[in-house]
Amino acid sequence: MGQVAAIGERVRVAGLSLAGVKVLVAEEPEAVRRAWRSLSGDVTLVIVTPAAAEMLGRTALESTRPLTAVMPA
């Protein structure tokens, strides 16, 4: 089974680390893109905050590898 990662604002993603999620805090557009590019090949699911999703754009979110889920607003 692959690893789960989360990208976004600290207040929205920090708690996911308690469930074993690799948390990548990123609050600025370039930090979000850098976090996305840094994902290793063993990450199979990425959870992103709505703000991070907006910063990443449609192309990244429509990717099926890794599967991406946007948190509810």
N, C-alpha and C positions, 0 to 999 in steps of 0.2 A: 504494500500500500504506500502511496506517495505522501509527501508532506503537505500540510496546509499552511498557507501564509496569509497575512492580512496587511493591507497598506492603507494608511490614512492618518487622520488626526489622532494624537495620543489619547484624548478623552474617549474616543470611539473604539479604539482597537486594543488598548492596553490590557483590558480584562481577558481578552482571548488567549493571552499567554498562559493563563491558568488551566486552559484546556489543551495545552501543548502546541498551540498555533505559533508559528514563527511570525513575530510582530515586527513590521517595518514602519516606524513612525515617519511620516512624511507630510508636511503641511504646506509646502510651497510647490508650485508646478514642476520645477526642475528636480526637486527632491523626490516627488512622486514618480517621475519618469526614470530617475536614477534607480529607485527601489525596484521598479518593474524590470529594468534591464539587469538588475543584480540577481534576479530569481534563478536558483539553480535548477538543473534538469529534473531533480527529484520532486519538485513542487508540482502537484497535480491539481490543486484547487487554490485560487486566490480570492480572498474576500476583500472588497474595496469599499470604502465609504463613498457616499454620493459625491462629495467634493473631489475625492481622488478619481472617481470614475469620469467626472467632467474634465479633469486635467489630463487624463490618459487619452480620451477620445474614443470614438467608435471602433476604430480598427483593432485596438488592443482588446476591447471588451467583447468583440465578436469572435475572437480567437477561441478555438476549442482545446488548445494545448498551451498553457494550462486552462482549465475550465475556470471561468471568472463569474463571481456572484457579487452583486451590488447590495449592500445593506439597505434596509428600508430607511427612508428619511426620518 
